[in-house]
């Protein structure tokens, strides 16, 4: 009988211990669920959506729109780059004496060129009667219709 009493006392003690353990476990799980719900609400509330799947769908749509917008921007940049090849991008300027050392050095040649060295050469010749201006068309660094002078070639090569 004493042995039976000891066994009963052991099970009587084990029941409250197990109950306390499961109660503590329940409180811990409740706390974790509360924190997860609070975190979930914090994620969902600012977006104005009801669920995470709605948020993810809107993010995917926004990413798709950004990709389309980026592609449009790349096309626009490509067009601008090809257009910029035709604009005057380089300028060369050379002062010289058109009539030897007896004249002043107020005469000059100005080359206005694109990236492909297409453009014009303006030759400003100062004389006692006035200023004479001559133009020549340049294609790929060479005179298109007329031979270029040494000063005009120097202006083309100095164009930066």
C-alpha positions as CSV (number, residue, x, y, z in Angstrom):
1,X,0.0,0.0,0.0
2,X,2.8,2.4,0.6
3,X,4.2,1.7,-2.8
4,X,0.8,2.5,-4.3
5,X,0.6,5.7,-2.4
6,X,4.0,6.8,-3.7
7,X,2.9,6.1,-7.2
8,X,-0.3,8.1,-6.8
9,X,1.7,11.0,-5.2
10,X,4.1,11.0,-8.2
11,X,1.3,11.2,-10.8
12,X,-0.5,13.8,-8.6
13,X,2.7,16.0,-8.8
14,X,3.3,15.3,-12.5
15,X,-0.2,16.6,-13.6
16,X,0.3,20.1,-12.3
17,X,3.8,20.3,-13.7
18,X,2.6,19.2,-17.1
19,X,-0.3,21.7,-16.9
20,X,2.1,24.5,-16.0
21,X,4.4,23.6,-18.8
22,X,1.6,23.5,-21.4
23,X,0.2,26.8,-20.0
24,X,3.6,28.4,-20.4
25,X,3.9,26.9,-23.9
26,X,0.4,28.3,-24.7
27,X,1.4,31.8,-23.5
28,X,4.6,31.7,-25.5
29,X,2.8,30.6,-28.7
30,X,0.1,33.3,-28.1
31,X,2.8,35.9,-27.8
32,X,4.5,34.7,-31.1
33,X,1.1,34.8,-32.9
34,X,0.4,38.3,-31.5
35,X,3.8,39.6,-32.7
36,X,3.4,38.0,-36.2
37,X,-0.1,39.5,-36.5
38,X,1.2,42.9,-35.4
39,X,4.1,42.6,-38.0
40,X,1.6,41.5,-40.7
41,X,-0.6,44.5,-39.9
42,X,2.3,46.8,-40.1
43,X,3.2,45.5,-43.5
44,X,-0.3,45.6,-44.9
45,X,-1.7,48.8,-43.4
46,X,0.5,51.4,-45.2
47,X,-0.2,49.9,-48.6
48,X,-4.0,50.2,-48.3
49,X,-4.3,46.6,-49.5
50,X,-6.0,43.8,-47.5
51,X,-3.6,40.9,-48.1
52,X,0.0,40.3,-48.8
53,X,-0.9,38.7,-52.2
54,X,-2.5,42.0,-53.2
55,X,0.6,43.8,-52.2
56,X,2.8,41.4,-54.2
57,X,0.5,41.7,-57.2
58,X,0.8,45.5,-57.1
59,X,4.5,45.3,-56.7
60,X,4.8,43.0,-59.7
61,X,2.6,45.3,-61.8
62,X,4.7,48.3,-60.7
63,X,7.9,46.4,-61.6
64,X,6.4,45.6,-65.1
65,X,5.5,49.3,-65.6
66,X,9.1,50.3,-64.6
67,X,10.6,47.8,-67.0
68,X,8.4,49.3,-69.8
69,X,9.3,52.8,-68.8
70,X,13.0,51.9,-68.7
71,X,12.8,50.4,-72.2
72,X,11.2,53.6,-73.5
73,X,14.0,55.6,-71.9
74,X,16.6,53.4,-73.5
75,X,15.0,54.0,-76.9
76,X,14.9,57.7,-76.3
77,X,18.6,57.8,-75.3
78,X,19.5,55.8,-78.3
79,X,17.7,58.3,-80.6
80,X,19.3,61.3,-78.8
81,X,22.8,59.7,-79.2
82,X,22.3,59.2,-82.9
83,X,21.0,62.7,-83.3
84,X,23.9,64.1,-81.3
85,X,26.3,62.7,-83.9
86,X,25.0,65.3,-86.4
87,X,25.3,68.4,-84.2
88,X,28.3,70.7,-84.0
89,X,30.3,69.2,-81.2
90,X,33.9,70.3,-82.0
91,X,35.3,73.7,-82.5
92,X,38.7,74.5,-83.9
93,X,40.2,78.0,-84.2
94,X,43.4,79.1,-85.9
95,X,44.7,82.7,-86.2
96,X,47.0,83.4,-89.2
97,X,48.6,86.0,-91.5
98,X,46.8,85.7,-94.9
99,X,49.3,87.9,-96.8
100,X,52.5,86.9,-95.1
101,X,54.3,88.7,-92.3
102,X,53.2,92.1,-93.7
103,X,49.6,91.6,-92.6
104,X,48.1,91.6,-89.1
105,X,47.0,88.3,-87.5
106,X,43.4,89.4,-87.2
107,X,42.4,86.7,-89.7
108,X,41.3,83.4,-88.5
109,X,39.7,80.1,-89.5
110,X,37.0,78.4,-87.5
111,X,36.0,74.8,-88.0
112,X,32.5,73.7,-86.7
113,X,32.4,69.9,-86.8
114,X,30.2,67.0,-85.6
115,X,31.5,63.9,-84.0
116,X,32.0,62.4,-87.4
117,X,34.0,65.4,-88.5
118,X,31.3,66.7,-90.8
119,X,30.5,70.4,-90.8
120,X,31.8,73.7,-92.1
121,X,34.9,75.7,-92.1
122,X,34.6,79.5,-91.9
123,X,37.5,81.5,-93.1
124,X,37.6,85.2,-91.9
125,X,40.1,87.2,-93.8
126,X,40.8,90.7,-92.5
127,X,41.9,93.3,-95.1
128,X,42.2,97.1,-95.1
129,X,38.9,97.2,-97.1
130,X,37.0,95.0,-94.6
131,X,36.4,91.4,-93.6
132,X,35.9,88.7,-96.2
133,X,34.2,85.5,-95.1
134,X,34.5,82.2,-97.0
135,X,32.8,78.9,-96.1
136,X,33.6,75.4,-97.1
137,X,31.7,72.2,-96.4
138,X,33.6,69.4,-94.6
139,X,32.8,65.7,-94.9
140,X,34.8,63.3,-92.7
141,X,37.5,65.8,-92.1
142,X,38.0,66.6,-95.9
143,X,36.7,69.4,-98.1
144,X,33.7,68.3,-100.0
145,X,33.7,70.6,-103.0
146,X,36.9,72.6,-102.5
147,X,40.5,71.9,-101.5
148,X,41.2,73.0,-97.9
149,X,44.1,75.4,-97.1
150,X,46.7,74.5,-94.5
151,X,45.1,76.8,-92.0
152,X,41.7,75.2,-92.6
153,X,43.2,71.7,-92.2
154,X,44.9,72.9,-89.0
155,X,41.6,74.1,-87.6
156,X,39.9,70.8,-88.4
157,X,42.7,68.8,-86.7
158,X,42.7,71.1,-83.6
159,X,38.9,70.9,-83.2
160,X,38.0,69.3,-79.9
